[in-house]
Amino acid sequence: MSKELNLWLDNLLSDIESVQFRRKNSRRVRVDVGSEALPALLELLQGRASYVHLSAITCVDWIEDGQFELVYHVWSYETGSLVSVHTRIPRDPGVYLSIYDLYQPAAFFERDIHEMYGLFFEGSPDMEKFILTEWNGPPPMRKDFDGEAFVNEHFHWEQYHPQWLKDLEEEGGGITTRPEDVR
């Protein structure tokens, strides 16, 4: 990205209240913004700065802080640069606004975050299960999800002993120490 475009983007971001940003390099910018300002910032980046491609929306569970961090990665083909916009929302109730009206691919990312973290995006066209269609447990990517306890409670893995595992054990392989003996 040219120095003029870098300066233009820096000036644009510095004019917005409640926005903090830092340039990681000439093609990557990290922006931290309050959750109430994120949709307007994304609209500004899309309309005035040509960040027309939503590459991803990611989620981080900050359980100690009682927050989820949502990161919106938007790309500009015109400038060849990526802006990662970070915002935090409370874990409880875990509800935020959809940006589907700005970026249609957001529907997929929001659906995935809803399924894995339990966040609900108001205005998103589809919050139905996609990958975990048979899943009745809590959202598995939350830090308070205990995967081992869930498996022990819901699956009878101890009774699973197929022929290939018996053959492997006869050759000296397989599980030699049970997980509960390790702890």
C-alpha positions, 0 to 999 in steps of 0.5 A: 500500500502506498504511503499516501493511502496509509496516511489517508487511512490513518487520518480516517481512523484517527478522526473516529471517536473511540477508535484505537489503531496500530499499523502492524506493517504497511498492509495490516492494521489492527483497529479496536473499537467499542461494540456500539461503533463497529457497524458504522466503522465497517460501513465507513471502511467499505464505502470510503476506503474500499474494504469490500471483502469480508475475509473472516469473523473470528471469536475469542472467549475471554472467560476471565473478563466475562467477554467475547472478542469478535474480530472482523477481517476486511480486505481491500483489493484496491490497496492490497491491505487488511484491516482487523477490527476488534470489539468486545461484547459481554458473554452474558447475554452473548448477543450482538448485531449482524453485519449481514446487511453490509457483508453477505458472507457474514451470515456463514461466519456468524452462524459458525460463531453461534454454533461454536460459541453460543453467540446470537447475531440479531438480524442474521438470516440463519442461526440454525446448526450447520456442523453440529446438527446432532449436537445437544451439548453446550457450545464446544468452543467456550472455555468453560466447556469440559470436553473430556467430561462431556465425552465421559458422560455421553459416550461409551468409549470404554466399550469400544474395542474393535478388532484393529485395536485388539490386533494393535495391542497384541503387537504391543501398541494401543492404549497402555495407560488409561487417561484416568491413571495419568491424572 
